[in-house]
Amino acid sequence: MESQHLINVGLGISSAVFGWLARELWTAVKDLKEDLSRLSVELPKTYVTRDDYRSDLKEIKDMLGKIFDRLENKADK
């Protein structure tokens, strides 16, 4: 009877530790999911998308090209 009691106590303690670890992991995963969803909402507000950056850079290059063309065609050169 004594050995059965020790086995029951050992299984009870190991089950409690396993349950605590499982709960901690569950909470951590839940927090990570919330952080990821919040990040996906806030990210477009903070950073410029690649397509927007490329289109803006193309406009700047076109404007600089026009300025250089006017400077090269200047009469008092």
Biopython code that builds the backbone (N, CA, C, O; Angstrom):
import numpy as np
from Bio.PDB.StructureBuilder import StructureBuilder

atoms = [
    (1, "MET", "N", (0.819, -1.200, 0.000)),
    (1, "MET", "CA", (0.000, 0.000, 0.000)),
    (1, "MET", "C", (0.863, 1.264, 0.000)),
    (1, "MET", "O", (0.499, 2.279, -0.594)),
    (2, "GLU", "N", (1.995, 1.185, 0.667)),
    (2, "GLU", "CA", (2.871, 2.352, 0.748)),
    (2, "GLU", "C", (3.417, 2.738, -0.628)),
    (2, "GLU", "O", (3.475, 3.923, -0.956)),
    (3, "SER", "N", (3.813, 1.764, -1.427)),
    (3, "SER", "CA", (4.359, 2.069, -2.754)),
    (3, "SER", "C", (3.275, 2.652, -3.668)),
    (3, "SER", "O", (3.558, 3.534, -4.478)),
    (4, "GLN", "N", (2.067, 2.176, -3.543)),
    (4, "GLN", "CA", (0.965, 2.727, -4.343)),
    (4, "GLN", "C", (0.703, 4.177, -3.961)),
    (4, "GLN", "O", (0.402, 5.002, -4.824)),
    (5, "HIS", "N", (0.813, 4.485, -2.701)),
    (5, "HIS", "CA", (0.615, 5.862, -2.223)),
    (5, "HIS", "C", (1.706, 6.779, -2.796)),
    (5, "HIS", "O", (1.421, 7.902, -3.212)),
    (6, "LEU", "N", (2.946, 6.297, -2.815)),
    (6, "LEU", "CA", (4.043, 7.104, -3.374)),
    (6, "LEU", "C", (3.858, 7.310, -4.876)),
    (6, "LEU", "O", (4.121, 8.396, -5.393)),
    (7, "ILE", "N", (3.413, 6.285, -5.563)),
    (7, "ILE", "CA", (3.171, 6.416, -7.003)),
    (7, "ILE", "C", (2.054, 7.430, -7.258)),
    (7, "ILE", "O", (2.169, 8.259, -8.161)),
    (8, "ASN", "N", (0.991, 7.373, -6.485)),
    (8, "ASN", "CA", (-0.109, 8.325, -6.641)),
    (8, "ASN", "C", (0.335, 9.757, -6.363)),
    (8, "ASN", "O", (-0.046, 10.678, -7.086)),
    (9, "VAL", "N", (1.128, 9.944, -5.332)),
    (9, "VAL", "CA", (1.637, 11.287, -5.008)),
    (9, "VAL", "C", (2.561, 11.770, -6.123)),
    (9, "VAL", "O", (2.477, 12.925, -6.539)),
    (10, "GLY", "N", (3.442, 10.897, -6.609)),
    (10, "GLY", "CA", (4.353, 11.265, -7.697)),
    (10, "GLY", "C", (3.602, 11.628, -8.967)),
    (10, "GLY", "O", (3.934, 12.614, -9.624)),
    (11, "LEU", "N", (2.594, 10.842, -9.317)),
    (11, "LEU", "CA", (1.791, 11.154, -10.503)),
    (11, "LEU", "C", (0.996, 12.442, -10.310)),
    (11, "LEU", "O", (0.829, 13.223, -11.247)),
    (12, "GLY", "N", (0.513, 12.655, -9.105)),
    (12, "GLY", "CA", (-0.227, 13.892, -8.830)),
    (12, "GLY", "C", (0.653, 15.120, -8.977)),
    (12, "GLY", "O", (0.242, 16.118, -9.569)),
    (13, "ILE", "N", (1.861, 15.048, -8.440)),
    (13, "ILE", "CA", (2.795, 16.186, -8.535)),
    (13, "ILE", "C", (3.211, 16.408, -9.983)),
    (13, "ILE", "O", (3.248, 17.546, -10.452)),
    (14, "SER", "N", (3.526, 15.319, -10.698)),
    (14, "SER", "CA", (3.937, 15.484, -12.098)),
    (14, "SER", "C", (2.776, 16.001, -12.949)),
    (14, "SER", "O", (2.990, 16.785, -13.873)),
    (15, "SER", "N", (1.555, 15.572, -12.647)),
    (15, "SER", "CA", (0.394, 16.097, -13.382)),
    (15, "SER", "C", (0.189, 17.581, -13.108)),
    (15, "SER", "O", (-0.165, 18.345, -14.006)),
    (16, "ALA", "N", (0.416, 17.985, -11.853)),
    (16, "ALA", "CA", (0.274, 19.398, -11.512)),
    (16, "ALA", "C", (1.322, 20.243, -12.230)),
    (16, "ALA", "O", (1.011, 21.323, -12.732)),
    (17, "VAL", "N", (2.551, 19.761, -12.282)),
    (17, "VAL", "CA", (3.621, 20.491, -12.974)),
    (17, "VAL", "C", (3.323, 20.560, -14.472)),
    (17, "VAL", "O", (3.482, 21.611, -15.093)),
    (18, "PHE", "N", (2.893, 19.446, -15.043)),
    (18, "PHE", "CA", (2.553, 19.429, -16.460)),
    (18, "PHE", "C", (1.387, 20.379, -16.752)),
    (18, "PHE", "O", (1.409, 21.095, -17.754)),
    (19, "GLY", "N", (0.391, 20.389, -15.900)),
    (19, "GLY", "CA", (-0.743, 21.294, -16.078)),
    (19, "GLY", "C", (-0.329, 22.751, -15.999)),
    (19, "GLY", "O", (-0.801, 23.579, -16.779)),
    (20, "TRP", "N", (0.552, 23.067, -15.058)),
    (20, "TRP", "CA", (1.037, 24.444, -14.932)),
    (20, "TRP", "C", (1.822, 24.857, -16.185)),
    (20, "TRP", "O", (1.637, 25.959, -16.702)),
    (21, "LEU", "N", (2.702, 23.962, -16.669)),
    (21, "LEU", "CA", (3.466, 24.262, -17.889)),
    (21, "LEU", "C", (2.545, 24.452, -19.090)),
    (21, "LEU", "O", (2.739, 25.363, -19.895)),
    (22, "ALA", "N", (1.549, 23.589, -19.201)),
    (22, "ALA", "CA", (0.607, 23.707, -20.322)),
    (22, "ALA", "C", (-0.151, 25.026, -20.261)),
    (22, "ALA", "O", (-0.370, 25.662, -21.292)),
    (23, "ARG", "N", (-0.551, 25.442, -19.067)),
    (23, "ARG", "CA", (-1.268, 26.710, -18.918)),
    (23, "ARG", "C", (-0.367, 27.887, -19.280)),
    (23, "ARG", "O", (-0.811, 28.824, -19.945)),
    (24, "GLU", "N", (0.890, 27.848, -18.848)),
    (24, "GLU", "CA", (1.838, 28.916, -19.181)),
    (24, "GLU", "C", (2.077, 29.002, -20.682)),
    (24, "GLU", "O", (2.112, 30.094, -21.248)),
    (25, "LEU", "N", (2.240, 27.859, -21.321)),
    (25, "LEU", "CA", (2.429, 27.855, -22.776)),
    (25, "LEU", "C", (1.190, 28.367, -23.497)),
    (25, "LEU", "O", (1.305, 29.112, -24.470)),
    (26, "TRP", "N", (0.023, 27.982, -23.038)),
    (26, "TRP", "CA", (-1.225, 28.437, -23.640)),
    (26, "TRP", "C", (-1.343, 29.954, -23.534)),
    (26, "TRP", "O", (-1.732, 30.619, -24.495)),
    (27, "THR", "N", (-1.010, 30.497, -22.373)),
    (27, "THR", "CA", (-1.066, 31.951, -22.178)),
    (27, "THR", "C", (-0.049, 32.668, -23.063)),
    (27, "THR", "O", (-0.343, 33.722, -23.628)),
    (28, "ALA", "N", (1.146, 32.093, -23.181)),
    (28, "ALA", "CA", (2.179, 32.717, -24.014)),
    (28, "ALA", "C", (1.768, 32.732, -25.476)),
    (28, "ALA", "O", (1.972, 33.732, -26.164)),
    (29, "VAL", "N", (1.197, 31.646, -25.960)),
    (29, "VAL", "CA", (0.751, 31.583, -27.349)),
    (29, "VAL", "C", (-0.385, 32.576, -27.580)),
    (29, "VAL", "O", (-0.438, 33.233, -28.620)),
    (30, "LYS", "N", (-1.282, 32.684, -26.621)),
    (30, "LYS", "CA", (-2.396, 33.627, -26.732)),
    (30, "LYS", "C", (-1.878, 35.064, -26.803)),
    (30, "LYS", "O", (-2.352, 35.859, -27.615)),
    (31, "ASP", "N", (-0.909, 35.393, -25.956)),
    (31, "ASP", "CA", (-0.320, 36.736, -25.981)),
    (31, "ASP", "C", (0.394, 37.006, -27.295)),
    (31, "ASP", "O", (0.305, 38.107, -27.838)),
    (32, "LEU", "N", (1.104, 36.005, -27.811)),
    (32, "LEU", "CA", (1.787, 36.184, -29.087)),
    (32, "LEU", "C", (0.805, 36.417, -30.232)),
    (32, "LEU", "O", (1.065, 37.230, -31.119)),
    (33, "LYS", "N", (-0.314, 35.712, -30.214)),
    (33, "LYS", "CA", (-1.325, 35.922, -31.253)),
    (33, "LYS", "C", (-1.892, 37.334, -31.178)),
    (33, "LYS", "O", (-2.111, 37.972, -32.208)),
    (34, "GLU", "N", (-2.131, 37.823, -29.965)),
    (34, "GLU", "CA", (-2.641, 39.191, -29.816)),
    (34, "GLU", "C", (-1.619, 40.206, -30.299)),
    (34, "GLU", "O", (-1.975, 41.170, -30.976)),
    (35, "ASP", "N", (-0.344, 39.999, -29.956)),
    (35, "ASP", "CA", (0.710, 40.908, -30.411)),
    (35, "ASP", "C", (0.827, 40.896, -31.928)),
    (35, "ASP", "O", (1.009, 41.945, -32.546)),
    (36, "LEU", "N", (0.725, 39.733, -32.523)),
    (36, "LEU", "CA", (0.827, 39.626, -33.978)),
    (36, "LEU", "C", (-0.337, 40.321, -34.673)),
    (36, "LEU", "O", (-0.145, 40.989, -35.688)),
    (37, "SER", "N", (-1.535, 40.168, -34.135)),
    (37, "SER", "CA", (-2.677, 40.835, -34.756)),
    (37, "SER", "C", (-2.580, 42.347, -34.587)),
    (37, "SER", "O", (-2.943, 43.096, -35.494)),
    (38, "ARG", "N", (-2.097, 42.800, -33.444)),
    (38, "ARG", "CA", (-1.920, 44.239, -33.227)),
    (38, "ARG", "C", (-0.833, 44.789, -34.145)),
    (38, "ARG", "O", (-0.959, 45.894, -34.673)),
    (39, "LEU", "N", (0.236, 44.015, -34.333)),
    (39, "LEU", "CA", (1.315, 44.433, -35.221)),
    (39, "LEU", "C", (0.844, 44.526, -36.661)),
    (39, "LEU", "O", (1.222, 45.452, -37.379)),
    (40, "SER", "N", (0.024, 43.579, -37.091)),
    (40, "SER", "CA", (-0.452, 43.614, -38.474)),
    (40, "SER", "C", (-1.378, 44.799, -38.719)),
    (40, "SER", "O", (-1.515, 45.249, -39.856)),
    (41, "VAL", "N", (-2.011, 45.307, -37.674)),
    (41, "VAL", "CA", (-2.861, 46.493, -37.822)),
    (41, "VAL", "C", (-2.011, 47.756, -37.808)),
    (41, "VAL", "O", (-2.269, 48.675, -38.586)),
    (42, "GLU", "N", (-1.009, 47.822, -36.945)),
    (42, "GLU", "CA", (-0.201, 49.031, -36.783)),
    (42, "GLU", "C", (0.920, 49.166, -37.799)),
    (42, "GLU", "O", (1.391, 50.276, -38.044)),
    (43, "LEU", "N", (1.353, 48.076, -38.390)),
    (43, "LEU", "CA", (2.501, 48.123, -39.297)),
    (43, "LEU", "C", (2.288, 49.024, -40.505)),
    (43, "LEU", "O", (3.189, 49.792, -40.840)),
    (44, "PRO", "N", (1.144, 48.969, -41.175)),
    (44, "PRO", "CA", (0.978, 49.867, -42.323)),
    (44, "PRO", "C", (0.963, 51.346, -41.948)),
    (44, "PRO", "O", (1.221, 52.194, -42.803)),
    (45, "LYS", "N", (0.673, 51.669, -40.714)),
    (45, "LYS", "CA", (0.668, 53.067, -40.288)),
    (45, "LYS", "C", (2.075, 53.587, -40.081)),
    (45, "LYS", "O", (2.312, 54.789, -40.198)),
    (46, "THR", "N", (3.016, 52.701, -39.777)),
    (46, "THR", "CA", (4.368, 53.110, -39.428)),
    (46, "THR", "C", (5.316, 53.083, -40.619)),
    (46, "THR", "O", (6.131, 53.990, -40.787)),
    (47, "TYR", "N", (5.214, 52.054, -41.439)),
    (47, "TYR", "CA", (6.167, 51.857, -42.512)),
    (47, "TYR", "C", (5.511, 52.062, -43.871)),
    (47, "TYR", "O", (4.300, 51.903, -44.025)),
    (48, "VAL", "N", (6.330, 52.415, -44.845)),
    (48, "VAL", "CA", (5.865, 52.617, -46.213)),
    (48, "VAL", "C", (5.976, 51.288, -46.948)),
    (48, "VAL", "O", (6.957, 50.560, -46.794)),
    (49, "THR", "N", (4.970, 50.985, -47.738)),
    (49, "THR", "CA", (5.048, 49.754, -48.509)),
    (49, "THR", "C", (6.057, 49.905, -49.633)),
    (49, "THR", "O", (6.386, 51.024, -50.029)),
    (50, "ARG", "N", (6.540, 48.808, -50.140)),
    (50, "ARG", "CA", (7.566, 48.827, -51.172)),
    (50, "ARG", "C", (7.049, 49.461, -52.457)),
    (50, "ARG", "O", (7.780, 50.205, -53.111)),
    (51, "ASP", "N", (5.813, 49.183, -52.828)),
    (51, "ASP", "CA", (5.255, 49.748, -54.057)),
    (51, "ASP", "C", (5.089, 51.258, -53.945)),
    (51, "ASP", "O", (5.365, 51.986, -54.898)),
    (52, "ASP", "N", (4.638, 51.733, -52.778)),
    (52, "ASP", "CA", (4.522, 53.180, -52.587)),
    (52, "ASP", "C", (5.883, 53.853, -52.668)),
    (52, "ASP", "O", (6.017, 54.920, -53.267)),
    (53, "TYR", "N", (6.886, 53.237, -52.072)),
    (53, "TYR", "CA", (8.232, 53.797, -52.093)),
    (53, "TYR", "C", (8.756, 53.867, -53.525)),
    (53, "TYR", "O", (9.344, 54.872, -53.926)),
    (54, "ARG", "N", (8.545, 52.807, -54.288)),
    (54, "ARG", "CA", (9.028, 52.791, -55.668)),
    (54, "ARG", "C", (8.327, 53.841, -56.520)),
    (54, "ARG", "O", (8.968, 54.499, -57.340)),
    (55, "SER", "N", (7.030, 54.007, -56.340)),
    (55, "SER", "CA", (6.312, 54.999, -57.143)),
    (55, "SER", "C", (6.742, 56.418, -56.766)),
    (55, "SER", "O", (6.886, 57.276, -57.637)),
    (56, "ASP", "N", (6.945, 56.665, -55.476)),
    (56, "ASP", "CA", (7.416, 57.995, -55.054)),
    (56, "ASP", "C", (8.820, 58.270, -55.557)),
    (56, "ASP", "O", (9.120, 59.381, -55.994)),
    (57, "LEU", "N", (9.674, 57.275, -55.497)),
    (57, "LEU", "CA", (11.039, 57.446, -55.979)),
    (57, "LEU", "C", (11.064, 57.681, -57.489)),
    (57, "LEU", "O", (11.887, 58.452, -57.983)),
    (58, "LYS", "N", (10.176, 57.026, -58.215)),
    (58, "LYS", "CA", (10.094, 57.237, -59.667)),
    (58, "LYS", "C", (9.667, 58.669, -59.980)),
    (58, "LYS", "O", (10.200, 59.286, -60.902)),
    (59, "GLU", "N", (8.718, 59.197, -59.224)),
    (59, "GLU", "CA", (8.296, 60.588, -59.433)),
    (59, "GLU", "C", (9.451, 61.547, -59.190)),
    (59, "GLU", "O", (9.632, 62.504, -59.943)),
    (60, "ILE", "N", (10.230, 61.300, -58.150)),
    (60, "ILE", "CA", (11.373, 62.177, -57.843)),
    (60, "ILE", "C", (12.411, 62.090, -58.957)),
    (60, "ILE", "O", (12.967, 63.109, -59.365)),
    (61, "LYS", "N", (12.674, 60.886, -59.448)),
    (61, "LYS", "CA", (13.639, 60.743, -60.539)),
    (61, "LYS", "C", (13.154, 61.433, -61.802)),
    (61, "LYS", "O", (13.956, 62.027, -62.522)),
    (62, "ASP", "N", (11.865, 61.368, -62.085)),
    (62, "ASP", "CA", (11.313, 62.061, -63.258)),
    (62, "ASP", "C", (11.467, 63.575, -63.115)),
    (62, "ASP", "O", (11.824, 64.260, -64.074)),
    (63, "MET", "N", (11.197, 64.094, -61.920)),
    (63, "MET", "CA", (11.347, 65.541, -61.696)),
    (63, "MET", "C", (12.796, 65.961, -61.844)),
    (63, "MET", "O", (13.081, 66.994, -62.449)),
    (64, "LEU", "N", (13.720, 65.174, -61.300)),
    (64, "LEU", "CA", (15.134, 65.502, -61.441)),
    (64, "LEU", "C", (15.574, 65.433, -62.903)),
    (64, "LEU", "O", (16.395, 66.239, -63.341)),
    (65, "GLY", "N", (15.043, 64.491, -63.646)),
    (65, "GLY", "CA", (15.364, 64.401, -65.075)),
    (65, "GLY", "C", (14.908, 65.639, -65.820)),
    (65, "GLY", "O", (15.626, 66.142, -66.684)),
    (66, "LYS", "N", (13.723, 66.138, -65.497)),
    (66, "LYS", "CA", (13.231, 67.362, -66.135)),
    (66, "LYS", "C", (14.103, 68.556, -65.782)),
    (66, "LYS", "O", (14.381, 69.398, -66.636)),
    (67, "ILE", "N", (14.533, 68.634, -64.538)),
    (67, "ILE", "CA", (15.400, 69.743, -64.116)),
    (67, "ILE", "C", (16.729, 69.677, -64.859)),
    (67, "ILE", "O", (17.218, 70.701, -65.335)),
    (68, "PHE", "N", (17.316, 68.501, -64.964)),
    (68, "PHE", "CA", (18.587, 68.369, -65.675)),
    (68, "PHE", "C", (18.434, 68.685, -67.153)),
    (68, "PHE", "O", (19.334, 69.277, -67.749)),
    (69, "ASP", "N", (17.306, 68.302, -67.762)),
    (69, "ASP", "CA", (17.072, 68.626, -69.164)),
    (69, "ASP", "C", (16.989, 70.128, -69.363)),
    (69, "ASP", "O", (17.536, 70.653, -70.333)),
    (70, "ARG", "N", (16.320, 70.823, -68.471)),
    (70, "ARG", "CA", (16.219, 72.285, -68.585)),
    (70, "ARG", "C", (17.580, 72.944, -68.404)),
    (70, "ARG", "O", (17.900, 73.918, -69.085)),
    (71, "LEU", "N", (18.386, 72.406, -67.474)),
    (71, "LEU", "CA", (19.716, 72.984, -67.273)),
    (71, "LEU", "C", (20.604, 72.775, -68.497)),
    (71, "LEU", "O", (21.393, 73.655, -68.840)),
    (72, "GLU", "N", (20.490, 71.642, -69.149)),
    (72, "GLU", "CA", (21.310, 71.392, -70.339)),
    (72, "GLU", "C", (20.865, 72.227, -71.530)),
    (72, "GLU", "O", (21.680, 72.553, -72.393)),
    (73, "ASN", "N", (19.592, 72.576, -71.590)),
    (73, "ASN", "CA", (19.078, 73.368, -72.707)),
    (73, "ASN", "C", (19.102, 74.863, -72.424)),
    (73, "ASN", "O", (18.555, 75.650, -73.196)),
    (74, "LYS", "N", (19.716, 75.249, -71.350)),
    (74, "LYS", "CA", (19.756, 76.665, -70.985)),
    (74, "LYS", "C", (20.570, 77.429, -72.039)),
    (74, "LYS", "O", (21.587, 76.924, -72.516)),
    (75, "ALA", "N", (20.139, 78.626, -72.402)),
    (75, "ALA", "CA", (20.718, 79.388, -73.513)),
    (75, "ALA", "C", (22.087, 79.963, -73.176)),
    (75, "ALA", "O", (22.954, 79.992, -74.050)),
    (76, "ASP", "N", (22.318, 80.415, -71.971)),
    (76, "ASP", "CA", (23.589, 81.088, -71.646)),
    (76, "ASP", "C", (24.655, 80.077, -71.165)),
    (76, "ASP", "O", (25.485, 80.401, -70.315)),
    (77, "LYS", "N", (24.621, 78.943, -71.680)),
    (77, "LYS", "CA", (25.546, 77.889, -71.298)),
    (77, "LYS", "C", (26.935, 78.126, -71.783)),
    (77, "LYS", "O", (27.824, 77.313, -71.532)),
]
sb = StructureBuilder()
sb.init_structure("model")
sb.init_model(0)
sb.init_chain("A")
sb.init_seg("    ")
for serial, (resi, resn, name, xyz) in enumerate(atoms, 1):
    if name == "N":
        sb.init_residue(resn, " ", resi, " ")
    sb.init_atom(name, np.array(xyz, "f"), 0.0, 1.0, " ", f" {name:<3s}", serial, name[0])
structure = sb.get_structure()
